[in-house]
Amino acid sequence: MSKPSATSKASKKNQTTIPARVRRALGIAKGDTLLWVIDGNEVSLRKISKVDINWSKTSEMSLLEWTPEDDEGESYVEAKAR
């Protein structure tokens, strides 16, 4: 069962403080990276690790290097077989 919720207000600059209860529950400390996931009119918050960040950046970069033409040519195995 989930624990009672915590609240905070948005400032004039649309900033908010993460309530202490939430920081403790997620183990959030200064410098941590947080992932905000939007689902309709609800948002969930998750602390992500350096491994998650590095994997995400690596996968984004590999997708940037990929082009549809890569799938249309001969495969690496076929090219090595020659």
PDB file with one MODEL, atoms N, CA, C and O in Angstrom:
MODEL        1
ATOM      1  N   MET A   1       0.839  -1.168   0.000  1.00  0.00           N
ATOM      2  CA  MET A   1       0.000   0.000   0.000  1.00  0.00           C
ATOM      3  C   MET A   1       0.888   1.236   0.000  1.00  0.00           C
ATOM      4  O   MET A   1       1.930   1.237   0.656  1.00  0.00           O
ATOM      5  N   SER A   2       0.507   2.288  -0.717  1.00  0.00           N
ATOM      6  CA  SER A   2       1.325   3.488  -0.799  1.00  0.00           C
ATOM      7  C   SER A   2       1.192   4.332   0.462  1.00  0.00           C
ATOM      8  O   SER A   2       0.187   4.267   1.169  1.00  0.00           O
ATOM      9  N   LYS A   3       2.214   5.115   0.724  1.00  0.00           N
ATOM     10  CA  LYS A   3       2.233   5.995   1.886  1.00  0.00           C
ATOM     11  C   LYS A   3       1.466   7.269   1.567  1.00  0.00           C
ATOM     12  O   LYS A   3       1.199   7.553   0.400  1.00  0.00           O
ATOM     13  N   PRO A   4       1.111   8.032   2.578  1.00  0.00           N
ATOM     14  CA  PRO A   4       0.414   9.300   2.335  1.00  0.00           C
ATOM     15  C   PRO A   4       1.228  10.201   1.406  1.00  0.00           C
ATOM     16  O   PRO A   4       2.458  10.178   1.411  1.00  0.00           O
ATOM     17  N   SER A   5       0.524  10.976   0.627  1.00  0.00           N
ATOM     18  CA  SER A   5       1.166  11.871  -0.321  1.00  0.00           C
ATOM     19  C   SER A   5       1.780  13.068   0.378  1.00  0.00           C
ATOM     20  O   SER A   5       1.486  13.348   1.540  1.00  0.00           O
ATOM     21  N   ALA A   6       2.638  13.770  -0.348  1.00  0.00           N
ATOM     22  CA  ALA A   6       3.227  15.018   0.120  1.00  0.00           C
ATOM     23  C   ALA A   6       2.880  16.088  -0.902  1.00  0.00           C
ATOM     24  O   ALA A   6       2.655  15.782  -2.073  1.00  0.00           O
ATOM     25  N   THR A   7       2.836  17.326  -0.472  1.00  0.00           N
ATOM     26  CA  THR A   7       2.499  18.404  -1.396  1.00  0.00           C
ATOM     27  C   THR A   7       3.588  19.464  -1.407  1.00  0.00           C
ATOM     28  O   THR A   7       4.377  19.581  -0.469  1.00  0.00           O
ATOM     29  N   SER A   8       3.614  20.231  -2.489  1.00  0.00           N
ATOM     30  CA  SER A   8       4.480  21.400  -2.591  1.00  0.00           C
ATOM     31  C   SER A   8       3.816  22.363  -3.563  1.00  0.00           C
ATOM     32  O   SER A   8       2.941  21.966  -4.333  1.00  0.00           O
ATOM     33  N   LYS A   9       4.223  23.611  -3.531  1.00  0.00           N
ATOM     34  CA  LYS A   9       3.647  24.619  -4.417  1.00  0.00           C
ATOM     35  C   LYS A   9       4.667  25.042  -5.456  1.00  0.00           C
ATOM     36  O   LYS A   9       5.873  24.982  -5.217  1.00  0.00           O
ATOM     37  N   ALA A  10       4.175  25.469  -6.611  1.00  0.00           N
ATOM     38  CA  ALA A  10       5.044  26.013  -7.651  1.00  0.00           C
ATOM     39  C   ALA A  10       5.305  27.483  -7.347  1.00  0.00           C
ATOM     40  O   ALA A  10       4.398  28.215  -6.952  1.00  0.00           O
ATOM     41  N   SER A  11       6.553  27.909  -7.534  1.00  0.00           N
ATOM     42  CA  SER A  11       6.916  29.308  -7.319  1.00  0.00           C
ATOM     43  C   SER A  11       6.556  30.134  -8.554  1.00  0.00           C
ATOM     44  O   SER A  11       6.040  29.608  -9.540  1.00  0.00           O
ATOM     45  N   LYS A  12       6.839  31.439  -8.483  1.00  0.00           N
ATOM     46  CA  LYS A  12       6.602  32.317  -9.639  1.00  0.00           C
ATOM     47  C   LYS A  12       7.374  31.848 -10.860  1.00  0.00           C
ATOM     48  O   LYS A  12       6.942  32.074 -11.991  1.00  0.00           O
ATOM     49  N   LYS A  13       8.520  31.192 -10.646  1.00  0.00           N
ATOM     50  CA  LYS A  13       9.347  30.682 -11.747  1.00  0.00           C
ATOM     51  C   LYS A  13       9.011  29.223 -12.076  1.00  0.00           C
ATOM     52  O   LYS A  13       9.782  28.543 -12.754  1.00  0.00           O
ATOM     53  N   ASN A  14       7.861  28.749 -11.596  1.00  0.00           N
ATOM     54  CA  ASN A  14       7.421  27.364 -11.807  1.00  0.00           C
ATOM     55  C   ASN A  14       8.403  26.338 -11.263  1.00  0.00           C
ATOM     56  O   ASN A  14       8.564  25.259 -11.834  1.00  0.00           O
ATOM     57  N   GLN A  15       9.054  26.674 -10.169  1.00  0.00           N
ATOM     58  CA  GLN A  15       9.946  25.739  -9.493  1.00  0.00           C
ATOM     59  C   GLN A  15       9.241  25.227  -8.245  1.00  0.00           C
ATOM     60  O   GLN A  15       8.359  25.890  -7.699  1.00  0.00           O
ATOM     61  N   THR A  16       9.637  24.052  -7.806  1.00  0.00           N
ATOM     62  CA  THR A  16       9.064  23.488  -6.587  1.00  0.00           C
ATOM     63  C   THR A  16      10.151  22.769  -5.811  1.00  0.00           C
ATOM     64  O   THR A  16      11.171  22.371  -6.374  1.00  0.00           O
ATOM     65  N   THR A  17       9.932  22.607  -4.546  1.00  0.00           N
ATOM     66  CA  THR A  17      10.844  21.856  -3.688  1.00  0.00           C
ATOM     67  C   THR A  17      10.294  20.448  -3.555  1.00  0.00           C
ATOM     68  O   THR A  17       9.100  20.255  -3.327  1.00  0.00           O
ATOM     69  N   ILE A  18      11.169  19.472  -3.698  1.00  0.00           N
ATOM     70  CA  ILE A  18      10.741  18.087  -3.503  1.00  0.00           C
ATOM     71  C   ILE A  18      10.615  17.877  -1.997  1.00  0.00           C
ATOM     72  O   ILE A  18      11.593  18.050  -1.269  1.00  0.00           O
ATOM     73  N   PRO A  19       9.444  17.512  -1.524  1.00  0.00           N
ATOM     74  CA  PRO A  19       9.244  17.351  -0.079  1.00  0.00           C
ATOM     75  C   PRO A  19      10.238  16.359   0.526  1.00  0.00           C
ATOM     76  O   PRO A  19      10.640  15.386  -0.112  1.00  0.00           O
ATOM     77  N   ALA A  20      10.620  16.634   1.775  1.00  0.00           N
ATOM     78  CA  ALA A  20      11.599  15.792   2.481  1.00  0.00           C
ATOM     79  C   ALA A  20      11.177  14.324   2.488  1.00  0.00           C
ATOM     80  O   ALA A  20      12.016  13.440   2.320  1.00  0.00           O
ATOM     81  N   ARG A  21       9.897  14.060   2.677  1.00  0.00           N
ATOM     82  CA  ARG A  21       9.397  12.681   2.709  1.00  0.00           C
ATOM     83  C   ARG A  21       9.732  11.966   1.390  1.00  0.00           C
ATOM     84  O   ARG A  21      10.127  10.800   1.394  1.00  0.00           O
ATOM     85  N   VAL A  22       9.573  12.662   0.282  1.00  0.00           N
ATOM     86  CA  VAL A  22       9.853  12.084  -1.032  1.00  0.00           C
ATOM     87  C   VAL A  22      11.355  11.915  -1.222  1.00  0.00           C
ATOM     88  O   VAL A  22      11.804  10.877  -1.708  1.00  0.00           O
ATOM     89  N   ARG A  23      12.139  12.931  -0.841  1.00  0.00           N
ATOM     90  CA  ARG A  23      13.601  12.841  -0.964  1.00  0.00           C
ATOM     91  C   ARG A  23      14.138  11.659  -0.179  1.00  0.00           C
ATOM     92  O   ARG A  23      14.999  10.925  -0.665  1.00  0.00           O
ATOM     93  N   ARG A  24      13.631  11.472   1.036  1.00  0.00           N
ATOM     94  CA  ARG A  24      14.084  10.340   1.865  1.00  0.00           C
ATOM     95  C   ARG A  24      13.668   9.010   1.243  1.00  0.00           C
ATOM     96  O   ARG A  24      14.463   8.071   1.189  1.00  0.00           O
ATOM     97  N   ALA A  25      12.431   8.927   0.776  1.00  0.00           N
ATOM     98  CA  ALA A  25      11.923   7.664   0.215  1.00  0.00           C
ATOM     99  C   ALA A  25      12.710   7.241  -1.026  1.00  0.00           C
ATOM    100  O   ALA A  25      12.956   6.054  -1.241  1.00  0.00           O
ATOM    101  N   LEU A  26      13.103   8.226  -1.840  1.00  0.00           N
ATOM    102  CA  LEU A  26      13.848   7.911  -3.068  1.00  0.00           C
ATOM    103  C   LEU A  26      15.353   7.996  -2.887  1.00  0.00           C
ATOM    104  O   LEU A  26      16.105   7.650  -3.798  1.00  0.00           O
ATOM    105  N   GLY A  27      15.804   8.452  -1.722  1.00  0.00           N
ATOM    106  CA  GLY A  27      17.240   8.602  -1.486  1.00  0.00           C
ATOM    107  C   GLY A  27      17.839   9.693  -2.354  1.00  0.00           C
ATOM    108  O   GLY A  27      18.973   9.561  -2.813  1.00  0.00           O
ATOM    109  N   ILE A  28      17.098  10.767  -2.586  1.00  0.00           N
ATOM    110  CA  ILE A  28      17.560  11.859  -3.449  1.00  0.00           C
ATOM    111  C   ILE A  28      18.533  12.750  -2.688  1.00  0.00           C
ATOM    112  O   ILE A  28      18.267  13.164  -1.559  1.00  0.00           O
ATOM    113  N   ALA A  29      19.670  13.037  -3.329  1.00  0.00           N
ATOM    114  CA  ALA A  29      20.679  13.926  -2.751  1.00  0.00           C
ATOM    115  C   ALA A  29      21.070  14.975  -3.795  1.00  0.00           C
ATOM    116  O   ALA A  29      20.735  14.849  -4.973  1.00  0.00           O
ATOM    117  N   LYS A  30      21.765  15.985  -3.354  1.00  0.00           N
ATOM    118  CA  LYS A  30      22.227  17.055  -4.248  1.00  0.00           C
ATOM    119  C   LYS A  30      22.988  16.455  -5.432  1.00  0.00           C
ATOM    120  O   LYS A  30      23.859  15.604  -5.249  1.00  0.00           O
ATOM    121  N   GLY A  31      22.661  16.895  -6.625  1.00  0.00           N
ATOM    122  CA  GLY A  31      23.346  16.436  -7.828  1.00  0.00           C
ATOM    123  C   GLY A  31      22.731  15.212  -8.485  1.00  0.00           C
ATOM    124  O   GLY A  31      23.139  14.852  -9.589  1.00  0.00           O
ATOM    125  N   ASP A  32      21.773  14.565  -7.854  1.00  0.00           N
ATOM    126  CA  ASP A  32      21.131  13.388  -8.450  1.00  0.00           C
ATOM    127  C   ASP A  32      20.320  13.803  -9.679  1.00  0.00           C
ATOM    128  O   ASP A  32      19.836  14.931  -9.764  1.00  0.00           O
ATOM    129  N   THR A  33      20.182  12.887 -10.616  1.00  0.00           N
ATOM    130  CA  THR A  33      19.373  13.119 -11.806  1.00  0.00           C
ATOM    131  C   THR A  33      18.018  12.465 -11.600  1.00  0.00           C
ATOM    132  O   THR A  33      17.919  11.314 -11.175  1.00  0.00           O
ATOM    133  N   LEU A  34      16.973  13.227 -11.913  1.00  0.00           N
ATOM    134  CA  LEU A  34      15.611  12.746 -11.724  1.00  0.00           C
ATOM    135  C   LEU A  34      14.914  12.616 -13.068  1.00  0.00           C
ATOM    136  O   LEU A  34      15.104  13.445 -13.957  1.00  0.00           O
ATOM    137  N   LEU A  35      14.119  11.586 -13.208  1.00  0.00           N
ATOM    138  CA  LEU A  35      13.348  11.354 -14.425  1.00  0.00           C
ATOM    139  C   LEU A  35      11.883  11.633 -14.115  1.00  0.00           C
ATOM    140  O   LEU A  35      11.310  11.029 -13.208  1.00  0.00           O
ATOM    141  N   TRP A  36      11.281  12.547 -14.865  1.00  0.00           N
ATOM    142  CA  TRP A  36       9.869  12.895 -14.728  1.00  0.00           C
ATOM    143  C   TRP A  36       9.130  12.225 -15.868  1.00  0.00           C
ATOM    144  O   TRP A  36       9.432  12.489 -17.032  1.00  0.00           O
ATOM    145  N   VAL A  37       8.170  11.368 -15.565  1.00  0.00           N
ATOM    146  CA  VAL A  37       7.409  10.653 -16.581  1.00  0.00           C
ATOM    147  C   VAL A  37       5.973  11.168 -16.574  1.00  0.00           C
ATOM    148  O   VAL A  37       5.282  11.103 -15.557  1.00  0.00           O
ATOM    149  N   ILE A  38       5.534  11.683 -17.728  1.00  0.00           N
ATOM    150  CA  ILE A  38       4.191  12.245 -17.853  1.00  0.00           C
ATOM    151  C   ILE A  38       3.269  11.187 -18.442  1.00  0.00           C
ATOM    152  O   ILE A  38       3.573  10.590 -19.475  1.00  0.00           O
ATOM    153  N   ASP A  39       2.139  10.961 -17.776  1.00  0.00           N
ATOM    154  CA  ASP A  39       1.132  10.010 -18.239  1.00  0.00           C
ATOM    155  C   ASP A  39      -0.226  10.685 -18.084  1.00  0.00           C
ATOM    156  O   ASP A  39      -0.831  10.652 -17.013  1.00  0.00           O
ATOM    157  N   GLY A  40      -0.697  11.301 -19.177  1.00  0.00           N
ATOM    158  CA  GLY A  40      -1.957  12.044 -19.118  1.00  0.00           C
ATOM    159  C   GLY A  40      -1.793  13.252 -18.215  1.00  0.00           C
ATOM    160  O   GLY A  40      -0.936  14.102 -18.456  1.00  0.00           O
ATOM    161  N   ASN A  41      -2.615  13.330 -17.175  1.00  0.00           N
ATOM    162  CA  ASN A  41      -2.502  14.460 -16.261  1.00  0.00           C
ATOM    163  C   ASN A  41      -1.770  14.081 -14.969  1.00  0.00           C
ATOM    164  O   ASN A  41      -1.877  14.779 -13.960  1.00  0.00           O
ATOM    165  N   GLU A  42      -1.031  12.978 -15.008  1.00  0.00           N
ATOM    166  CA  GLU A  42      -0.250  12.542 -13.853  1.00  0.00           C
ATOM    167  C   GLU A  42       1.228  12.498 -14.208  1.00  0.00           C
ATOM    168  O   GLU A  42       1.601  12.246 -15.353  1.00  0.00           O
ATOM    169  N   VAL A  43       2.057  12.746 -13.210  1.00  0.00           N
ATOM    170  CA  VAL A  43       3.510  12.716 -13.388  1.00  0.00           C
ATOM    171  C   VAL A  43       4.097  11.827 -12.310  1.00  0.00           C
ATOM    172  O   VAL A  43       3.702  11.905 -11.147  1.00  0.00           O
ATOM    173  N   SER A  44       5.045  10.979 -12.698  1.00  0.00           N
ATOM    174  CA  SER A  44       5.766  10.200 -11.698  1.00  0.00           C
ATOM    175  C   SER A  44       7.230  10.634 -11.717  1.00  0.00           C
ATOM    176  O   SER A  44       7.741  11.095 -12.738  1.00  0.00           O
ATOM    177  N   LEU A  45       7.879  10.482 -10.596  1.00  0.00           N
ATOM    178  CA  LEU A  45       9.252  10.918 -10.419  1.00  0.00           C
ATOM    179  C   LEU A  45      10.097   9.726 -10.031  1.00  0.00           C
ATOM    180  O   LEU A  45       9.707   8.916  -9.190  1.00  0.00           O
ATOM    181  N   ARG A  46      11.269   9.627 -10.658  1.00  0.00           N
ATOM    182  CA  ARG A  46      12.160   8.506 -10.356  1.00  0.00           C
ATOM    183  C   ARG A  46      13.595   9.010 -10.344  1.00  0.00           C
ATOM    184  O   ARG A  46      13.985   9.788 -11.214  1.00  0.00           O
ATOM    185  N   LYS A  47      14.367   8.584  -9.388  1.00  0.00           N
ATOM    186  CA  LYS A  47      15.796   8.888  -9.341  1.00  0.00           C
ATOM    187  C   LYS A  47      16.480   7.894 -10.258  1.00  0.00           C
ATOM    188  O   LYS A  47      16.239   6.691 -10.162  1.00  0.00           O
ATOM    189  N   ILE A  48      17.331   8.384 -11.147  1.00  0.00           N
ATOM    190  CA  ILE A  48      18.027   7.457 -12.046  1.00  0.00           C
ATOM    191  C   ILE A  48      19.522   7.479 -11.754  1.00  0.00           C
ATOM    192  O   ILE A  48      20.086   8.499 -11.358  1.00  0.00           O
ATOM    193  N   SER A  49      20.136   6.334 -11.960  1.00  0.00           N
ATOM    194  CA  SER A  49      21.551   6.172 -11.647  1.00  0.00           C
ATOM    195  C   SER A  49      22.427   6.572 -12.816  1.00  0.00           C
ATOM    196  O   SER A  49      21.937   6.763 -13.929  1.00  0.00           O
ATOM    197  N   LYS A  50      23.715   6.699 -12.570  1.00  0.00           N
ATOM    198  CA  LYS A  50      24.684   7.020 -13.623  1.00  0.00           C
ATOM    199  C   LYS A  50      24.646   5.955 -14.709  1.00  0.00           C
ATOM    200  O   LYS A  50      24.786   6.279 -15.888  1.00  0.00           O
ATOM    201  N   VAL A  51      24.460   4.694 -14.340  1.00  0.00           N
ATOM    202  CA  VAL A  51      24.399   3.613 -15.327  1.00  0.00           C
ATOM    203  C   VAL A  51      23.223   3.848 -16.273  1.00  0.00           C
ATOM    204  O   VAL A  51      23.376   3.712 -17.486  1.00  0.00           O
ATOM    205  N   ASP A  52      22.047   4.198 -15.735  1.00  0.00           N
ATOM    206  CA  ASP A  52      20.879   4.482 -16.569  1.00  0.00           C
ATOM    207  C   ASP A  52      21.147   5.644 -17.506  1.00  0.00           C
ATOM    208  O   ASP A  52      20.774   5.598 -18.679  1.00  0.00           O
ATOM    209  N   ILE A  53      21.798   6.697 -16.993  1.00  0.00           N
ATOM    210  CA  ILE A  53      22.082   7.880 -17.799  1.00  0.00           C
ATOM    211  C   ILE A  53      23.053   7.532 -18.910  1.00  0.00           C
ATOM    212  O   ILE A  53      22.829   7.897 -20.064  1.00  0.00           O
ATOM    213  N   ASN A  54      24.137   6.826 -18.579  1.00  0.00           N
ATOM    214  CA  ASN A  54      25.131   6.464 -19.588  1.00  0.00           C
ATOM    215  C   ASN A  54      24.526   5.546 -20.642  1.00  0.00           C
ATOM    216  O   ASN A  54      24.804   5.714 -21.829  1.00  0.00           O
ATOM    217  N   TRP A  55      23.705   4.579 -20.236  1.00  0.00           N
ATOM    218  CA  TRP A  55      23.070   3.683 -21.201  1.00  0.00           C
ATOM    219  C   TRP A  55      22.160   4.470 -22.130  1.00  0.00           C
ATOM    220  O   TRP A  55      22.156   4.250 -23.341  1.00  0.00           O
ATOM    221  N   SER A  56      21.394   5.384 -21.561  1.00  0.00           N
ATOM    222  CA  SER A  56      20.465   6.190 -22.350  1.00  0.00           C
ATOM    223  C   SER A  56      21.213   7.030 -23.371  1.00  0.00           C
ATOM    224  O   SER A  56      20.825   7.077 -24.538  1.00  0.00           O
ATOM    225  N   LYS A  57      22.284   7.695 -22.946  1.00  0.00           N
ATOM    226  CA  LYS A  57      23.071   8.524 -23.869  1.00  0.00           C
ATOM    227  C   LYS A  57      23.700   7.669 -24.958  1.00  0.00           C
ATOM    228  O   LYS A  57      23.718   8.063 -26.124  1.00  0.00           O
ATOM    229  N   THR A  58      24.220   6.493 -24.587  1.00  0.00           N
ATOM    230  CA  THR A  58      24.847   5.600 -25.561  1.00  0.00           C
ATOM    231  C   THR A  58      23.827   5.117 -26.575  1.00  0.00           C
ATOM    232  O   THR A  58      24.108   5.098 -27.773  1.00  0.00           O
ATOM    233  N   SER A  59      22.647   4.725 -26.113  1.00  0.00           N
ATOM    234  CA  SER A  59      21.638   4.224 -27.041  1.00  0.00           C
ATOM    235  C   SER A  59      21.134   5.340 -27.943  1.00  0.00           C
ATOM    236  O   SER A  59      20.859   5.095 -29.118  1.00  0.00           O
ATOM    237  N   GLU A  60      21.003   6.567 -27.424  1.00  0.00           N
ATOM    238  CA  GLU A  60      20.595   7.694 -28.258  1.00  0.00           C
ATOM    239  C   GLU A  60      21.621   7.944 -29.349  1.00  0.00           C
ATOM    240  O   GLU A  60      21.258   8.164 -30.504  1.00  0.00           O
ATOM    241  N   MET A  61      22.910   7.913 -28.990  1.00  0.00           N
ATOM    242  CA  MET A  61      23.963   8.164 -29.967  1.00  0.00           C
ATOM    243  C   MET A  61      23.982   7.069 -31.034  1.00  0.00           C
ATOM    244  O   MET A  61      24.177   7.365 -32.213  1.00  0.00           O
ATOM    245  N   SER A  62      23.782   5.812 -30.640  1.00  0.00           N
ATOM    246  CA  SER A  62      23.804   4.741 -31.631  1.00  0.00           C
ATOM    247  C   SER A  62      22.617   4.871 -32.578  1.00  0.00           C
ATOM    248  O   SER A  62      22.731   4.542 -33.759  1.00  0.00           O
ATOM    249  N   LEU A  63      21.483   5.343 -32.079  1.00  0.00           N
ATOM    250  CA  LEU A  63      20.336   5.547 -32.955  1.00  0.00           C
ATOM    251  C   LEU A  63      20.572   6.717 -33.905  1.00  0.00           C
ATOM    252  O   LEU A  63      20.088   6.702 -35.037  1.00  0.00           O
ATOM    253  N   LEU A  64      21.306   7.723 -33.456  1.00  0.00           N
ATOM    254  CA  LEU A  64      21.614   8.856 -34.324  1.00  0.00           C
ATOM    255  C   LEU A  64      22.533   8.438 -35.465  1.00  0.00           C
ATOM    256  O   LEU A  64      22.472   9.002 -36.557  1.00  0.00           O
ATOM    257  N   GLU A  65      23.381   7.450 -35.210  1.00  0.00           N
ATOM    258  CA  GLU A  65      24.319   6.975 -36.223  1.00  0.00           C
ATOM    259  C   GLU A  65      23.659   6.033 -37.224  1.00  0.00           C
ATOM    260  O   GLU A  65      24.181   5.843 -38.323  1.00  0.00           O
ATOM    261  N   TRP A  66      22.527   5.441 -36.866  1.00  0.00           N
ATOM    262  CA  TRP A  66      21.838   4.486 -37.722  1.00  0.00           C
ATOM    263  C   TRP A  66      21.018   5.213 -38.775  1.00  0.00           C
ATOM    264  O   TRP A  66      20.423   6.255 -38.498  1.00  0.00           O
ATOM    265  N   THR A  67      20.990   4.666 -39.975  1.00  0.00           N
ATOM    266  CA  THR A  67      20.137   5.193 -41.036  1.00  0.00           C
ATOM    267  C   THR A  67      19.352   4.034 -41.633  1.00  0.00           C
ATOM    268  O   THR A  67      19.795   2.889 -41.546  1.00  0.00           O
ATOM    269  N   PRO A  68      18.192   4.305 -42.239  1.00  0.00           N
ATOM    270  CA  PRO A  68      17.414   3.225 -42.857  1.00  0.00           C
ATOM    271  C   PRO A  68      18.204   2.471 -43.924  1.00  0.00           C
ATOM    272  O   PRO A  68      17.968   1.284 -44.151  1.00  0.00           O
ATOM    273  N   GLU A  69      19.132   3.153 -44.572  1.00  0.00           N
ATOM    274  CA  GLU A  69      19.942   2.492 -45.600  1.00  0.00           C
ATOM    275  C   GLU A  69      20.783   1.369 -45.009  1.00  0.00           C
ATOM    276  O   GLU A  69      21.135   0.424 -45.715  1.00  0.00           O
ATOM    277  N   ASP A  70      21.107   1.461 -43.726  1.00  0.00           N
ATOM    278  CA  ASP A  70      21.885   0.416 -43.071  1.00  0.00           C
ATOM    279  C   ASP A  70      21.177  -0.929 -43.152  1.00  0.00           C
ATOM    280  O   ASP A  70      21.838  -1.964 -43.244  1.00  0.00           O
ATOM    281  N   ASP A  71      19.854  -0.938 -43.120  1.00  0.00           N
ATOM    282  CA  ASP A  71      19.095  -2.177 -43.160  1.00  0.00           C
ATOM    283  C   ASP A  71      18.889  -2.695 -44.579  1.00  0.00           C
ATOM    284  O   ASP A  71      18.558  -3.865 -44.765  1.00  0.00           O
ATOM    285  N   GLU A  72      19.080  -1.847 -45.572  1.00  0.00           N
ATOM    286  CA  GLU A  72      18.787  -2.243 -46.942  1.00  0.00           C
ATOM    287  C   GLU A  72      19.970  -2.895 -47.643  1.00  0.00           C
ATOM    288  O   GLU A  72      19.770  -3.646 -48.597  1.00  0.00           O
ATOM    289  N   GLY A  73      21.183  -2.634 -47.205  1.00  0.00           N
ATOM    290  CA  GLY A  73      22.368  -3.202 -47.837  1.00  0.00           C
ATOM    291  C   GLY A  73      22.601  -4.617 -47.379  1.00  0.00           C
ATOM    292  O   GLY A  73      21.820  -5.175 -46.609  1.00  0.00           O
ATOM    293  N   GLU A  74      23.705  -5.203 -47.868  1.00  0.00           N
ATOM    294  CA  GLU A  74      24.005  -6.556 -47.445  1.00  0.00           C
ATOM    295  C   GLU A  74      24.451  -6.555 -45.992  1.00  0.00           C
ATOM    296  O   GLU A  74      24.994  -5.569 -45.491  1.00  0.00           O
ATOM    297  N   SER A  75      24.219  -7.646 -45.344  1.00  0.00           N
ATOM    298  CA  SER A  75      24.550  -7.745 -43.931  1.00  0.00           C
ATOM    299  C   SER A  75      26.055  -7.876 -43.752  1.00  0.00           C
ATOM    300  O   SER A  75      26.783  -8.201 -44.691  1.00  0.00           O
ATOM    301  N   TYR A  76      26.499  -7.621 -42.551  1.00  0.00           N
ATOM    302  CA  TYR A  76      27.905  -7.744 -42.202  1.00  0.00           C
ATOM    303  C   TYR A  76      28.389  -9.167 -42.443  1.00  0.00           C
ATOM    304  O   TYR A  76      29.492  -9.378 -42.947  1.00  0.00           O
ATOM    305  N   VAL A  77      27.562 -10.139 -42.083  1.00  0.00           N
ATOM    306  CA  VAL A  77      27.942 -11.548 -42.253  1.00  0.00           C
ATOM    307  C   VAL A  77      28.099 -11.867 -43.733  1.00  0.00           C
ATOM    308  O   VAL A  77      29.047 -12.552 -44.115  1.00  0.00           O
ATOM    309  N   GLU A  78      27.179 -11.378 -44.582  1.00  0.00           N
ATOM    310  CA  GLU A  78      27.272 -11.621 -46.019  1.00  0.00           C
ATOM    311  C   GLU A  78      28.522 -10.973 -46.608  1.00  0.00           C
ATOM    312  O   GLU A  78      29.171 -11.562 -47.473  1.00  0.00           O
ATOM    313  N   ALA A  79      28.862  -9.792 -46.161  1.00  0.00           N
ATOM    314  CA  ALA A  79      30.041  -9.095 -46.669  1.00  0.00           C
ATOM    315  C   ALA A  79      31.313  -9.828 -46.242  1.00  0.00           C
ATOM    316  O   ALA A  79      32.261  -9.907 -47.025  1.00  0.00           O
ATOM    317  N   LYS A  80      31.356 -10.357 -45.036  1.00  0.00           N
ATOM    318  CA  LYS A  80      32.550 -11.079 -44.554  1.00  0.00           C
ATOM    319  C   LYS A  80      32.706 -12.422 -45.244  1.00  0.00           C
ATOM    320  O   LYS A  80      33.820 -12.933 -45.349  1.00  0.00           O
ATOM    321  N   ALA A  81      31.602 -13.007 -45.719  1.00  0.00           N
ATOM    322  CA  ALA A  81      31.640 -14.314 -46.350  1.00  0.00           C
ATOM    323  C   ALA A  81      32.352 -14.256 -47.713  1.00  0.00           C
ATOM    324  O   ALA A  81      32.851 -15.267 -48.207  1.00  0.00           O
ATOM    325  N   ARG A  82      32.389 -13.082 -48.295  1.00  0.00           N
ATOM    326  CA  ARG A  82      33.026 -12.975 -49.621  1.00  0.00           C
ATOM    327  C   ARG A  82      34.509 -12.998 -49.566  1.00  0.00           C
ATOM    328  O   ARG A  82      35.166 -12.917 -50.604  1.00  0.00           O
TER     329      ARG A  82
ENDMDL
END
